Amino acid sequence: MTKHVLIIGAGIIGASIAWHLARAGARVTVLDAGAPGGAATRNSWAWINASWGNPEPYFRLRLRSMAAWRRLEKDVPAIKVNWAGGLLWDLPQDELEAYAREHGAWGYGIRRVDRAEAARIEPQLRNPPDLALHVAEEGSVEPLPAAEALLAAAIGLGAEIVAPRAVLALRERNGRVTAVETSAGALEAEEVVVAAGAGTAKLTAGLDFAPPLDAPPGLLISSRPHARLLNGLVMSPCLHVRQTATGCLLAGADFGGSDPGGEAERAARELFETMRGMLKDGNALEYSHHTVGFRPMPGDGYPIIGRVPTIDGLYLAVMHSGITLAPVVGMFAAEEILDGRRDPLLKPYGPERFAAK
Ligand SMILES: Cc1cc2nc3c(=O)[nH]c(=O)nc-3n(C[C@H](O)[C@H](O)[C@H](O)COP(=O)(O)OP(=O)(O)OC[C@H]3O[C@@H](n4cnc5c(N)ncnc54)[C@H](O)[C@@H]3O)c2cc1C
């Protein structure tokens, strides 16, 4: 019998789970309190990577998702990933070297480049670094169009997107979630997936299982569209910047953006001047706007993906790096929800790790 799965959240994570479930034959309903396409998702820098700072199991999950993005591009042709590569030197030299050695040994396509080659890769850099690392297999995607493309493809497979429709609470009976209370009445489902990003904490607050979640702000700035200045992603010590599909330069103090405090417009203008200074033709750039997105951040920084141990019928999918991880999360979640098969790569990321504490 076809399983009915209700997904709360139509950001990139909910959209990917919806498409993978619908493709596998499930009956899918997605609810979102706002416009389909997500909250963090539309304000994301959207670098697809398995870069530094992560232990090997997390690197492996990310790498698998990079491959899954390539498969998703074929399955959903409206999705366009820009596999233009990343040039990175936002670490002290010894740490850059250590990152290159470690990730190189793990099989990441990482290459040391000198100043002349950095200038060849990104000729607009005013002051290319003496040493940088280049990963040709990294990319970026325009996150809102990608989420919308997944939702449209899910609808094409029979999924229903209901928005705006806020979920006010999960209805639990005898240790099982049986329905959700919405702004327009209750909806029943055999399985409920919470892919509500920063809104997850509010939904799990009333349960006896509530994983620690934070939602730090991240400021990004955008120029008006401009003729091509950058080829790929640039991760310098003072700024991470890429050029979008529509020609806008999109930058943050780093990919996750900075906390602008109460002065976002001033911080945005300062960042914009830094970006102009980095590029030979930077003065030709015009400021467009800034965004402050709230990054869904589990307490230990790693994704929470899986069934809640003490409550049947409830699956959580909340994480940072959701742009990188969306394809693999959608694929693995659908397998687990429909077939009960949990991919070994997900082992460290189950909700139960918080229950155990
Ligand atoms: C500034 C910034 C930079 C980032 N850079 C990167 C990057 O370079 N690479 C990368 O991989 N990741 C990056 N991230 C993280 C990434 O964007 C997020 O992990 C990802 O977008 C999360 O997607 P999501 O679908 O879980 O959440 P969201 O996009 O936030 O979607 C959640 C949806 O749930 C809905 N919702 C919430 N509560 C309810 C409710 N009660 N009822 C109904 N609907 C509800 C919301 O309306 C929203 O649409 C960045 C994030 C930010 C903010």
The ligand as an ORCA input file, in Angstrom:
! r2SCAN-3c Opt
* xyz 0 1
  C      24.101     32.868      5.083
  C      24.062     31.391      4.871
  C      25.053     30.785      4.130
  C      25.038     29.403      3.929
  N      25.996     28.840      3.141
  C      25.940     27.518      2.850
  C      26.858     26.966      1.927
  O      27.694     27.658      1.368
  N      26.750     25.620      1.669
  C      25.807     24.825      2.271
  O      25.772     23.621      2.012
  N      24.930     25.346      3.164
  C      24.965     26.668      3.458
  N      24.077     27.228      4.329
  C      23.144     26.344      5.038
  C      21.970     25.944      4.167
  O      21.474     27.049      3.475
  C      20.886     25.334      5.046
  O      21.429     24.232      5.759
  C      19.714     24.845      4.214
  O      19.205     25.873      3.401
  C      18.638     24.315      5.145
  O      17.536     23.963      4.339
  P      16.178     23.563      5.037
  O      15.256     23.150      3.974
  O      16.463     22.599      6.147
  O      15.688     24.899      5.787
  P      14.915     26.167      5.238
  O      15.363     26.598      3.919
  O      14.984     27.192      6.331
  O      13.427     25.652      5.059
  C      12.643     25.327      6.171
  C      11.206     25.632      5.807
  O      10.367     25.174      6.867
  C       9.310     26.075      7.005
  N       8.761     25.962      8.357
  C       9.400     26.190      9.525
  N       8.571     25.972     10.554
  C       7.390     25.582     10.028
  C       6.140     25.230     10.573
  N       5.920     25.204     11.897
  N       5.115     24.892      9.739
  C       5.315     24.900      8.384
  N       6.484     25.237      7.810
  C       7.509     25.576      8.629
  C       9.927     27.434      6.730
  O       8.908     28.367      6.325
  C      10.914     27.117      5.634
  O      10.377     27.351      4.359
  C      24.023     28.608      4.522
  C      22.999     29.214      5.243
  C      23.002     30.596      5.402
  C      21.871     31.244      6.128
*
